[in-house]
Amino acid sequence: MVCAKTLVNLLLLISGSVMTMAAEKRGSFILQTPERGMRVKIARSGNGVDELIEISEHAKPMRPLWIKRTKWLPVLSARGSVTRVIAGTPGQLQTCALESIEKKEHPEEIVVLSDCGSGHLKQTLTTTQEPDVIAVRVDFSPHSTIAIRSVEDRYTFAPGRTESNTLTQGPLDFVWSQNLKNEPDGLMPQWTFKSPAVMLQRGNIFAALMPDLSRSSKLPLSFDLDVTSEAKPWFSYGSVPSEPYGHSYFRRAANATLSSDSGTIEYSYAIVGSVQPLKLGYRRAVRRLWQTMGHPELLQSPDLQRNVRRPELVLFDDWRHDVWVRYASQVYRHVACRTDNCGTLMSNRNYMGDWDRTEEDAWFNSWFQSLRTAYGWYLYAKRTNDKQMEKNAEGILSLALQSPQQEGAFSTIYLVPEHRWIRDDGWAGFAEDYHAFCMSWTAYWMLKWAEDLTPNRRNEVLAFTRRYGGFLLRHQLKSGVIPSWYDSDLKPRPEFRDLNAETAGSALFLLELGGITGDKAYVDAATRAMEFITGEVLPRQLWWDFETFKSCARKNFDFSDPITAQYPQNNLSTIQAAKAYLKLYDILKDGKWLDLGTRVLDYLLLTQQVWSPPYFDPKLLGGFTTQNTDAEWSDARQCYAAVLLLDYYKATGEMEYLERAVAAARATFAVAPWENWAHTGYKDEPGAMTGFHWGSGSAMTSIEIMSATLGDAFIDLSRSRGVGFNANSLRTLNVVGSLISFNVNAVPELKGVHVRFAAANPNVTYRIIVNGRQPVTVNGDELSHDGYVLDLAASQ
């Protein structure tokens, strides 16, 4: 039986070789990945060369052709030359004449040589161990007398597009670029490479370009993408100079030229193509981005949280003292109120956007959530037994509960000197209107306070939040949507009345309220709200919240990008939706909600940075950008995403989520106290100083929340997974029965590592080996409750 199988496969190999040789005699060449996942067909066409990339309908190990033939599906193509060279003055597209095609083995690759008039072109295509990936390298050697404007590889998407263009169905089933275009010459340069990829999908056919950034390059690198302007969609990658315009857009630079120290213009990338679930091919790209970029860099970067301007701040305890003791004492103000114990940690903003006239204030909105920061402050005070700090932190809850309610709706900004409440942010919203997104996030944190920190105030909190919950139930529309803004008569504004993604934030609050009270009406309303998100937001990723249109990247509410067939979107609402799906799963125990939640989470992760670009001073791995019409790096919202990712790790056991959670939690500290880095995408400078609650205070709150689980390092014995959290990397973890061995690499300042454990058996005595030292014996009950403290000095 074994011999027969071997003979069959041998015949198959011979058959394949004969077919390949015949093709090569005709001047065409085939490069095929393992398991027949993808193949490239290259053939001479006139003076040029045509390329066709196909994917197998079912990528599986080789089997006899007479049992089942591989069905190949065209995914990408290029005619004449995949590489487009623009040269001369003015710039002209060069004709590249084929010189030779050569196929090599070990590794298996095809080399295409061409003469483009202005220089010599070498394109090398190589198979990889991944069945759906072809690696490409381009080397262009220009003639010294000719100005080279750009060199890029462009592929046409073979499945084409449809004529559909509604809010739920576009010309493609999925399209992605990190930033949008608002003119034909727009593009997505390296300044937008947070999770670098461009993607197209129609039906089950998915394709992506993903750059290889392992070699540092001074050349400008760019993606481009066009879905609608030509007969079929196309995307490209290569060396293309860009120039910024507007707030955060980029276009092809009209007069720039390329130059290289080596004299050669070179770049590398991967073509990813495979059959994927409808609209979900992006999840393949998300996994690969972390596997090839994020994971290796996380292991090499235990110092991610070291501050770029104050390098002495690196350990979480350094940050605790700087944030909770020094900084908090500077911005805390006592506020007179009925309970005689109200206070605020000021943001020092101006609610109408007059930044030259800052105000002593208290903000309870979706960005600057004082209750959340106070939650972290209280946790620190509890741990250090600082009763006055506890009282001050709780005073912020007291102030929030003083907000006047109108049939449940309430104001979210307090001006301290004027003793006056403002309904909403007048710069990024409508000052005279109530804003459900901000009210729901505030009410959610009221409930977290009552549930986790101050159960003695449960009745007071529930009285307030029930009134607000009733308001939402009364104003939810039949579709499930919850309008965003309400005027003084509590009538919804037209903006975001019938369609918005902020509905997810209100669903999250209603689920929390329903979980605490046991009132099914709140859960039912939240379920309808998330069904609205599923049916109306997810199909074309319409993540519309206030920040999408009303922040610094301002645009009309009807703006869209007709060139790439994408809508503007912002990830603040995406974060809330992922939280709401997970909460719905926790309450209803229906796996479909967890599945939807991971889909949304993975989409959110396309806005997480999977590397630290060498052209920026801070380490930026793990940080988050904001939206596809802005360009900042490491924005403070990553503190929200960090806790969310940890929660999803607990629910799914996916190690990638745990690692991404750690990277996100560290990211703000590298750029603090500013809200982000390189706000316009390309300038190596800090962003704006927007306050305690969108920077070090909000980031430190995430650390306090996560440290209870992760300690300085964390090992999950049930899953044999582990990760360093506080300025260290945990590697080579091996769990065999009661033996636990691992290595720790830490910054010099970290002298001891408190390792927390999950799933330790209290009846087992464990042996722990760290950095090759002699085993240490620890009881499982002790590991569960206290963890294990590693003396790094002794282990070296």
C-alpha positions in Angstrom: 0.0 0.0 0.0 2.8 2.4 0.9 4.7 1.4 -2.2 1.7 2.1 -4.4 1.2 5.5 -2.8 4.9 6.3 -3.3 4.6 5.3 -7.0 1.6 7.4 -7.5 3.2 10.5 -6.1 6.4 9.8 -8.2 4.3 9.6 -11.3 2.6 12.8 -10.3 6.0 14.5 -9.9 7.2 13.2 -13.3 3.9 14.4 -14.9 4.3 17.8 -13.4 7.9 18.1 -14.5 7.0 17.1 -18.0 4.2 19.8 -18.1 6.6 22.4 -16.7 9.3 21.5 -19.2 6.9 21.7 -22.1 5.7 25.1 -20.9 9.3 26.4 -20.6 10.0 25.3 -24.2 7.1 27.5 -25.3 8.7 30.4 -23.5 6.4 30.3 -20.5 7.4 29.5 -16.9 5.5 28.3 -13.9 6.4 28.9 -10.2 4.3 26.9 -7.8 4.1 27.2 -4.0 4.0 24.1 -1.6 0.7 22.2 -1.4 -0.3 23.8 -4.7 -1.6 26.9 -3.0 -0.6 29.5 -5.6 1.3 29.6 -8.8 2.7 32.3 -11.1 2.7 31.8 -14.9 5.2 34.0 -16.7 5.3 34.2 -20.5 6.9 36.3 -23.1 4.4 38.7 -24.8 5.8 40.6 -27.8 8.8 42.5 -26.4 7.5 42.3 -22.8 6.3 39.7 -20.4 2.9 38.8 -19.0 2.3 37.5 -15.5 -0.7 35.6 -14.2 -1.1 34.7 -10.6 -3.5 31.9 -9.8 -4.7 30.3 -6.6 -6.0 26.8 -6.1 -9.6 26.4 -5.1 -8.5 23.9 -2.5 -4.9 24.1 -1.4 -4.0 20.6 -0.3 -1.0 18.3 -0.4 -0.3 16.8 -3.8 -2.6 14.0 -4.9 -2.9 12.0 -8.2 -4.2 14.1 -11.0 -6.6 11.4 -12.0 -8.2 11.4 -8.6 -8.8 15.1 -8.4 -7.3 17.9 -10.5 -6.4 21.2 -9.0 -8.8 23.9 -10.1 -6.8 27.2 -10.5 -8.5 30.5 -10.1 -7.0 33.7 -11.6 -6.4 36.4 -9.0 -3.8 38.9 -10.2 -2.3 39.7 -13.6 0.0 42.1 -15.4 0.6 42.7 -19.1 3.8 43.9 -20.7 5.6 44.4 -17.4 4.5 44.2 -13.8 7.0 46.9 -13.0 6.2 50.4 -14.1 9.1 52.9 -14.4 8.4 56.6 -14.7 11.5 58.5 -15.8 12.6 61.7 -17.6 11.4 65.3 -17.5 8.5 65.4 -17.7 8.0 61.9 -16.3 7.0 59.3 -18.9 6.1 55.6 -18.5 9.0 53.6 -19.8 8.7 50.5 -22.1 10.4 47.5 -20.5 11.7 45.0 -23.1 12.2 41.5 -21.9 15.8 40.2 -22.0 15.5 36.8 -20.4 13.5 34.6 -18.1 15.4 32.1 -16.0 14.0 29.5 -13.6 16.2 28.3 -10.7 16.0 25.8 -7.9 17.0 25.7 -4.2 15.2 28.0 -3.6 12.8 27.7 -6.4 12.6 31.0 -8.1 12.1 32.8 -11.4 14.3 35.7 -12.4 13.0 38.1 -15.1 15.5 40.6 -16.7 14.3 43.6 -18.7 15.7 46.7 -20.3 13.5 49.7 -19.5 15.4 52.2 -21.6 16.2 54.3 -18.5 17.8 51.4 -16.7 18.0 47.6 -16.2 15.3 45.8 -14.3 15.5 42.5 -12.4 12.4 40.9 -10.8 12.9 37.8 -8.7 10.0 35.7 -7.6 10.6 33.0 -5.0 8.4 30.4 -3.4 8.1 30.4 0.4 7.0 27.8 3.0 3.6 29.5 3.0 1.3 27.9 0.4 -0.4 31.2 -0.4 2.7 33.5 -0.5 5.1 34.4 -3.3 8.1 36.6 -2.4 9.1 39.3 -4.9 12.2 41.4 -5.0 12.8 44.2 -7.5 16.2 45.6 -8.4 16.3 48.6 -10.8 19.7 49.9 -11.9 19.1 53.3 -13.5 21.3 55.0 -16.1 23.0 57.9 -14.3 21.8 60.6 -16.8 18.1 60.0 -16.5 15.8 61.2 -13.7 13.8 58.4 -12.2 10.5 59.5 -10.8 9.1 56.2 -9.5 9.4 52.4 -9.8 6.4 50.3 -8.7 4.9 46.9 -9.3 1.2 47.0 -10.3 -1.3 44.2 -10.5 -4.8 44.0 -11.9 -7.3 42.1 -9.8 -8.5 39.4 -12.2 -12.0 38.8 -10.7 -13.0 42.4 -11.5 -15.7 44.2 -9.7 -19.5 44.6 -9.7 -21.6 47.7 -10.3 -23.0 47.6 -6.8 -22.4 50.7 -4.6 -24.8 50.8 -1.7 -24.1 51.2 2.0 -24.1 47.4 2.5 -22.6 46.2 -0.8 -19.7 47.8 -2.7 -18.1 46.9 -6.0 -15.9 44.5 -4.1 -16.7 42.4 -1.1 -13.7 43.7 0.8 -11.1 46.4 0.1 -8.5 47.8 2.5 -5.9 50.5 2.5 -4.6 52.2 5.6 -5.6 55.6 4.3 -8.2 56.9 1.8 -7.6 59.0 -1.3 -9.5 62.1 -2.2 -7.9 62.7 -5.6 -6.6 60.5 -8.3 -2.9 61.1 -7.5 -3.4 60.1 -3.9 -1.5 57.2 -2.5 -0.5 55.5 0.8 3.2 56.0 1.5 5.4 54.5 4.2 4.1 57.1 6.7 0.9 55.1 6.7 2.5 51.7 7.2 1.0 50.8 10.6 -0.2 47.3 9.5 1.3 47.5 6.0 -0.9 45.9 3.4 -3.4 46.6 0.7 -6.1 44.0 0.1 -8.9 43.1 -2.3 -11.5 40.4 -2.2 -14.4 39.4 -4.4 -16.4 36.4 -3.4 -13.9 33.9 -1.9 -10.9 35.2 -3.9 -8.6 37.2 -1.8 -5.3 39.0 -2.7 -2.9 41.3 -0.8 0.4 43.0 -1.2 2.6 43.1 2.0 6.0 44.8 2.0 9.1 43.2 3.3 10.5 45.9 5.6 13.2 43.8 7.2 15.9 45.7 5.3 16.1 49.3 6.2 15.6 51.5 3.1 16.0 55.2 2.7 13.9 55.1 -0.5 10.4 56.3 -0.3 7.9 53.4 -0.4 4.3 53.6 -1.2 1.1 51.6 -1.9 -1.5 52.7 -4.4 -5.0 51.3 -4.9 -7.8 52.0 -7.4 -11.0 50.1 -7.5 -13.2 52.0 -9.9 -11.3 54.2 -12.4 -10.3 51.4 -14.8 -11.9 48.3 -16.2 -10.7 46.2 -13.3 -9.4 47.1 -9.8 -5.6 47.3 -9.3 -3.1 47.8 -6.5 0.6 48.5 -6.5 3.7 48.7 -4.3 7.1 50.2 -4.9 9.4 53.2 -4.6 7.2 56.3 -5.2 7.9 59.7 -3.7 5.0 61.4 -2.0 4.1 64.8 -0.6 1.6 65.6 2.1 -1.4 67.8 1.6 -4.5 68.7 3.6 -4.6 67.4 7.2 -3.3 63.8 6.6 -3.5 63.0 2.9 -0.6 62.1 0.5 -0.2 62.4 -3.2 2.5 61.5 -5.7 5.2 64.2 -5.6 5.2 66.0 -8.9 8.9 66.9 -9.1 10.7 64.5 -6.9 13.3 62.0 -8.2 14.7 58.8 -6.7 18.2 58.2 -5.7 20.0 55.4 -3.9 23.4 55.3 -2.1 24.0 51.9 -3.7 22.9 53.1 -7.2 20.1 50.5 -7.2 16.5 51.1 -6.5 15.3 48.0 -4.7 12.3 46.9 -2.7 10.7 43.6 -1.7 7.2 42.4 -0.9 5.0 39.4 -0.6 2.0 38.5 -2.8 -0.6 36.8 -0.7 -3.5 35.1 -2.5 -5.9 32.3 -1.4 -9.5 31.3 -1.1 -10.9 32.9 2.0 -14.3 33.2 3.7 -16.5 35.9 2.2 -15.4 39.4 3.3 -12.9 37.9 5.9 -9.7 37.5 3.9 -8.2 40.4 5.9 -7.9 37.9 8.9 -5.2 36.1 6.9 -3.3 39.3 6.6 -3.7 40.2 10.3 -2.3 36.8 11.3 0.7 37.1 8.9 1.5 40.6 9.9 1.9 39.6 13.5 3.7 36.4 12.8 6.3 38.0 10.5 6.6 41.4 12.0 5.0 42.0 15.4 5.9 38.8 17.3 9.6 38.8 16.5 9.9 42.5 17.3 8.0 42.1 20.6 10.5 39.5 21.8 13.4 41.8 20.8 12.0 44.9 22.6 11.6 44.5 26.3 12.1 48.3 26.6 9.0 49.4 24.6 7.7 51.4 27.6 10.9 53.5 27.9 10.0 57.1 27.4 11.5 58.9 24.4 12.1 62.2 26.2 12.7 60.9 29.8 14.5 57.6 29.4 14.7 57.1 33.2 11.0 56.3 33.0 10.9 52.6 32.0 9.5 50.3 34.7 5.8 50.4 35.5 6.7 51.4 39.1 8.6 54.4 37.7 5.5 55.3 35.8 3.2 54.7 38.8 5.0 57.3 40.9 5.2 59.8 38.0 1.5 59.4 37.1 -0.4 58.7 40.3 1.8 60.7 42.7 3.4 63.6 40.8 1.1 64.2 37.8 -2.2 63.5 39.6 -1.4 65.8 42.4 -0.8 68.6 39.9 -4.2 68.2 38.1 -6.4 67.2 41.0 -8.9 69.8 42.2 -11.5 69.6 44.9 -15.0 70.5 43.8 -17.7 71.7 46.2 -20.8 69.6 45.9 -23.7 68.3 47.9 -21.7 65.2 49.1 -18.8 67.4 50.2 -16.4 65.0 48.5 -16.3 65.8 44.8 -13.2 66.3 42.7 -11.6 66.2 39.3 -8.4 65.3 37.5 -8.4 68.2 35.1 -7.9 67.9 31.4 -7.3 71.7 31.0 -9.1 71.8 27.7 -11.6 74.3 26.2 -14.9 72.7 25.3 -15.3 75.0 22.3 -11.8 74.4 20.9 -10.2 77.7 22.0 -6.9 76.1 22.9 -5.4 79.4 24.1 -8.0 79.6 26.8 -7.8 76.4 28.8 -10.2 75.8 31.7 -10.2 73.9 35.0 -12.6 71.2 34.0 -13.9 67.6 34.4 -14.5 65.5 31.3 -16.6 62.4 31.1 -16.6 61.6 27.4 -15.4 59.0 25.0 -11.8 60.3 24.8 -11.2 61.9 28.2 -13.0 59.6 30.6 -12.2 60.9 34.1 -14.1 58.0 35.7 -11.9 55.5 34.0 -8.7 57.2 35.0 -10.0 57.6 38.6 -10.7 53.9 38.6 -7.0 53.2 37.9 -6.0 55.8 40.5 -8.2 54.1 43.1 -6.6 50.7 42.3 -3.1 52.2 43.0 -4.3 53.9 46.2 -5.8 50.6 47.4 -2.6 48.8 46.7 -0.5 51.4 48.5 -3.0 51.9 51.3 -3.3 55.6 50.6 -6.7 56.5 52.1 -6.6 60.1 51.0 -5.9 59.1 47.5 -8.8 56.6 47.6 -11.1 59.4 48.8 -9.9 61.8 46.1 -10.4 59.2 43.4 -13.9 58.3 44.6 -14.7 62.0 44.6 -14.6 61.9 40.8 -17.4 59.3 40.9 -19.3 61.6 43.2 -18.9 64.5 40.8 -20.1 62.5 37.8 -23.2 61.5 39.7 -24.0 65.2 40.2 -24.6 65.7 36.5 -28.2 67.0 36.1 -30.4 64.5 34.2 -33.2 65.3 31.8 -35.4 62.2 31.5 -32.2 60.2 32.0 -29.9 62.1 29.6 -27.0 64.0 31.3 -24.1 66.4 30.7 -20.6 65.1 30.3 -18.3 68.2 30.9 -18.0 70.3 34.1 -16.4 73.7 34.3 -15.0 74.0 37.8 -14.7 77.9 38.3 -18.2 78.4 36.8 -19.8 75.4 38.5 -21.5 74.7 35.2 -22.3 71.5 33.3 -21.9 71.3 29.5 -23.7 68.6 27.5 -21.1 67.8 24.9 -17.8 68.8 23.4 -18.5 71.8 21.2 -15.3 71.3 19.2 -15.8 67.6 18.3 -19.6 67.5 18.8 -22.5 69.8 19.5 -22.2 71.6 22.8 -26.0 72.1 23.2 -26.9 68.5 22.6 -26.7 65.3 24.7 -24.3 62.8 23.2 -25.2 59.1 23.7 -21.7 57.8 22.9 -20.2 59.9 25.7 -23.1 59.3 28.2 -23.0 55.6 27.6 -19.2 55.3 28.2 -19.6 57.4 31.4 -22.5 55.3 32.7 -20.6 52.1 31.9 -17.7 53.3 34.1 -20.2 54.3 36.9 -21.3 50.6 36.9 -17.7 49.4 36.9 -17.1 51.5 40.0 -20.2 50.1 41.8 -19.3 46.5 40.8 -15.6 46.5 41.4 -14.6 49.3 43.8 -17.5 50.8 45.8 -20.3 48.3 46.2 -21.6 50.5 49.1 -22.7 53.0 46.4 -24.4 50.4 44.2 -27.9 51.8 44.8 -26.9 55.4 44.1 -25.2 54.3 40.9 -28.0 52.1 39.8 -30.6 54.9 40.3 -28.6 57.2 38.0 -27.8 54.6 35.4 -31.3 53.1 35.3 -32.7 56.5 34.4 -30.2 56.7 31.6 -30.9 53.1 30.5 -34.6 54.0 30.3 -33.8 57.0 28.1 -31.9 54.7 25.6 -34.7 52.2 25.5 -37.2 54.9 24.7 -35.1 56.4 21.9 -33.9 53.2 20.2 -35.3 53.0 16.7 -37.0 49.9 15.3 -33.9 49.1 13.2 -32.0 48.7 16.5 -29.9 51.9 16.0 -29.6 54.3 18.9 -29.3 57.9 17.6 -26.2 59.8 18.8 -27.2 63.4 19.6 -30.3 64.8 21.2 -31.4 68.5 21.4 -32.8 70.2 24.4 -36.2 68.7 23.6 -34.6 65.3 23.4 -35.2 65.0 19.7 -32.4 63.2 17.7 -30.3 65.3 15.4 -30.4 64.2 11.7 -26.6 63.5 11.9 -26.1 59.9 13.1 -29.8 59.4 13.7 -30.5 56.5 11.4 -27.0 55.1 10.9 -24.0 55.2 13.2 -21.5 52.8 14.8 -21.7 54.6 18.2 -24.8 52.4 18.8 -22.3 49.8 19.9 -21.2 52.0 22.8 -24.7 52.2 24.1 -25.2 48.5 23.7 -22.1 47.9 25.8 -23.6 50.0 28.6 -27.0 48.3 28.4 -25.4 44.9 28.6 -23.4 45.9 31.7 -26.6 47.3 33.2 -28.6 44.2 32.3 -25.9 42.0 33.7 -25.9 43.7 37.1 -29.6 44.2 37.4 -30.8 41.0 35.7 -33.3 43.1 33.8 -33.8 41.4 30.4 -35.2 44.5 28.8 -31.7 46.1 28.7 -30.1 42.9 27.3 -32.8 42.6 24.6 -32.3 46.2 23.6 -28.5 45.7 23.4 -29.0 42.6 21.3 -31.1 44.5 18.8 -28.4 47.2 18.8 -25.7 44.7 18.0 -27.8 43.1 15.4 -28.0 46.5 13.8 -24.2 46.8 13.9 -23.9 43.3 12.3 -26.3 44.0 9.5 -25.6 47.7 8.7 -22.1 48.5 9.8 -20.0 45.3 9.2 -20.8 44.7 5.5 -18.8 47.8 4.4 -17.1 48.6 7.7 -19.0 51.8 8.3 -17.3 52.7 11.6 -18.9 56.1 11.8 -18.5 57.8 15.2 -18.1 61.5 16.1 -14.3 61.4 15.6 -14.7 60.2 12.0 -16.1 63.5 11.0 -15.8 66.0 13.9 -12.2 65.8 15.0 -9.1 67.3 13.4 -9.6 65.3 10.3 -12.8 67.1 9.5 -15.0 66.2 6.6 -18.7 66.3 5.6 -20.9 63.6 6.9 -21.5 62.4 3.3 -17.8 62.0 2.4 -16.6 58.8 0.8 -13.7 57.8 -1.4 -15.1 56.8 -4.8 -11.6 55.8 -6.1 -10.9 53.0 -3.6 -14.6 52.4 -2.9 -14.1 52.9 0.8 -15.9 55.0 3.4 -14.2 57.0 6.2 -14.0 55.0 9.4 -12.7 55.5 13.0 -11.7 52.8 15.4 -13.1 54.3 18.6 -16.5 52.7 17.8 -14.8 49.5 16.6 -13.3 49.1 20.1 -16.7 49.6 21.7 -18.3 47.1 19.3 -15.7 44.4 20.0 -16.3 44.9 23.7 -20.1 44.7 23.3 -19.9 41.5 21.2 -17.8 39.9 23.9 -20.1 41.0 26.7 -23.1 39.7 24.7 -21.3 36.3 24.5 -20.6 36.4 28.2 -24.3 36.9 29.0 -26.0 34.8 26.3 -23.3 32.1 25.9 -24.1 32.0 22.2 -20.9 31.4 20.2 -22.0 33.5 17.2 -21.4 36.6 19.3 -17.8 35.6 20.1 -17.3 34.8 16.4 -18.6 38.2 15.4 -16.5 39.8 18.1 -13.2 38.2 16.9 -14.1 39.3 13.3 -14.4 42.9 14.5 -11.4 42.6 16.8 -9.3 41.4 13.9 -10.5 44.2 11.7 -9.5 46.7 14.5 -6.0 45.1 14.5 -5.4 46.5 11.0 -5.0 49.8 12.8 -2.4 48.5 15.3 1.3 49.1 14.5 3.2 45.8 14.0 6.7 47.4 13.9 8.8 50.3 15.0 9.8 52.3 11.9 13.5 53.4 12.1 12.6 56.9 10.9 10.9 57.7 14.2 12.6 58.2 17.6 10.2 56.3 19.9 9.5 52.6 19.7 6.0 52.4 18.2 5.3 48.7 18.1 1.8 47.9 19.4 0.4 51.4 19.2 -2.8 52.2 17.4 -3.6 54.8 14.7 -7.1 56.2 14.6 -8.9 56.3 11.3 -8.3 56.1 7.5 -8.4 59.9 7.1 -5.8 60.7 9.7 -2.2 59.5 10.1 -1.0 59.6 13.7 1.1 56.9 15.3 0.6 55.4 18.8 -2.6 57.3 19.7 -3.7 57.0 23.3 -6.8 54.9 22.5 -4.3 51.9 22.6 -5.0 51.8 26.3 -8.6 50.8 25.6 -7.5 48.3 23.0 -4.9 46.7 25.4 -7.6 45.7 28.0 -9.9 44.5 25.2 -7.2 42.3 23.7 -6.5 40.7 27.1 -10.2 40.0 27.6 -10.3 38.3 24.2 -7.3 36.2 25.1 -9.1 35.0 28.2 -12.1 34.1 26.0 -10.3 32.5 23.1 -6.8 31.4 24.3 -5.3 33.0 21.2 -1.7 33.9 22.0 -1.5 36.6 19.4 -4.2 38.6 21.3 -2.2 38.3 24.5 1.0 39.5 22.8 -0.8 42.3 21.1 -2.3 43.3 24.4 1.1 43.7 26.0 2.4 45.7 23.1 -0.6 48.0 23.1 -0.4 48.5 26.9 3.3 49.6 26.7 2.9 51.8 23.6 1.6 55.0 25.2 4.5 55.3 27.6 7.1 55.6 24.8 5.4 58.8 23.7 3.7 60.2 26.9 2.6 62.7 28.0 1.5 63.5 24.4 -1.6 61.9 22.9 0.3 60.4 20.0 3.4 60.7 17.8 3.8 62.2 14.3 0.2 63.4 14.1 0.4 64.1 10.4 2.1 60.8 9.8 5.5 61.8 8.7 7.1 64.4 11.1 9.2 62.8 13.9 7.7 64.9 16.7 5.1 64.5 19.5 1.5 65.2 18.9 -0.7 67.5 21.0 -0.9 67.6 24.8 -4.5 66.7 25.3 -4.5 65.9 29.0 -4.2 63.3 31.7 -7.0 61.2 30.4 -5.7 60.7 26.9 -2.1 59.8 27.7 -0.2 58.7 30.8 -3.3 58.6 33.1 -5.4 56.5 30.8 -2.4 54.2 30.0 -1.6 53.7 33.6 -5.2 52.7 34.3 -4.8 49.9 31.8 -1.6 48.8 33.5 -3.4 48.7 36.9 -6.3 46.7 35.4 -4.0 44.2 33.6 -1.4 43.8 36.3 -3.7 41.7 38.4 -3.6 39.1 35.7 -0.2 39.6 34.1 2.1 40.7 37.0 5.5 41.5 35.5 5.2 38.3 33.4 2.5 35.8 32.9 2.3 32.0 32.3 -0.9 30.2 31.4 -0.2 26.6 32.3 -3.3 25.2 30.7 -2.2 26.6 27.4 1.6 26.4 27.8 1.7 30.1 26.8 3.5 33.0 28.4 4.5 36.6 27.9 6.6 39.3 29.5 4.7 42.4 30.5 6.8 44.8 32.5 10.0 45.7 30.7 10.9 42.0 29.9 10.5 39.3 27.3 9.6 35.7 28.2 11.0 33.2 25.8 11.3 29.4 25.2 8.6 28.5 27.6 8.3 24.7 28.1 5.7 23.1 30.4 6.0 19.3 30.8 3.9 18.0 33.6 5.1 19.7 36.8 8.2 21.1 35.2 8.1 24.7 34.0 11.2 26.2 32.2 11.6 29.5 30.5 14.1 32.3 29.9 13.6 36.0 30.7 15.3 38.9 29.0 14.8 42.2 30.8 16.0 45.8 30.9 18.9 46.4 33.3 16.6 48.5 35.6 14.4 45.5 36.4 15.9 43.5 39.3 13.0 41.2 40.0 10.1 39.7 38.0 6.8 38.9 39.6 5.5 36.0 37.5 1.7 35.4 37.6 0.3 32.0 36.8 -3.0 30.8 35.4 -4.4 27.3 35.8 -1.9 26.1 38.4 -3.0 22.9 40.1 -3.0 23.6 43.9 -2.3 19.9 44.6 0.8 19.8 42.5 4.4 20.8 43.5 6.0 22.5 40.5 9.7 22.7 39.6 10.6 26.0 37.9 13.8 26.5 35.9 14.6 30.1 34.8 17.5 31.1 32.5 19.0 27.6 32.9 19.4 27.8 36.7 18.8 25.1 39.2 15.1 24.1 39.6 13.1 25.9 42.4 10.2 24.0 44.0 7.0 25.9 44.4 3.6 24.6 45.6 0.7 25.0 43.1 -1.5 26.8 45.6 1.2 29.4 46.1 1.6 29.9 42.4 -2.1 30.4 42.0 -2.4 33.0 44.7 1.0 34.7 45.0 2.8 33.8 41.8 6.6 33.5 41.8 9.1 36.3 42.3 12.3 35.8 40.2 15.5 37.5 41.3 17.1 38.5 38.0 20.4 39.4 39.6 20.7 35.9 41.0 19.7 34.3 37.7 22.4 35.9 35.6 
